[in-house]
Amino acid sequence: TASVDFSGTDKIFLASALRKLSDASSGIVVELTTNSSNFSGTFMLAAPSANGVNKFRFSSKGTVQADAATTASTYSAPYGAIVACSGNIGGAAASLRVNGAVAATSSAAQGTGKFTSAVLYIGRRVDATTAFNGRLYSMIICGAATPAATIVKVERYLNSKARIY
């Protein structure tokens, strides 16, 4: 996409309906700029990451990165899921939900700052590597704190359209 401005917030919520077809190599579902040591204020959802080790992984980063990742074999490809992620730089929280249940959390400090205004990459990383191997049915991203009840409603809505679980 063109630049998306999340610079007014230190909170992010994203939810997607997807089906990953392989765990053989890393696949980026969505990434704000590049989730590397050179950039602050980024987030990333991978399915999988680390060449199949993390079945789903959400990273949220201020000046320091926090990861919420799952290695459970129950999420092995091929696997369809409604994945909902929340990041809070100031609150030192990152969470990952799969099909309506909490799958992983991190309370690691994420340093300081807000998310950035940058290109949003969907289906691959900034350098055209780590393409997502699967189907992305829908995605919602909100640069704000999202109440638990709203997260559940979004998950149900996405599932009503994609019929994942």
Order of alpha helices (4+ residues) and beta strands (2+ residues): beta-beta-beta-beta-beta-beta-beta-beta-beta-beta-beta-alpha
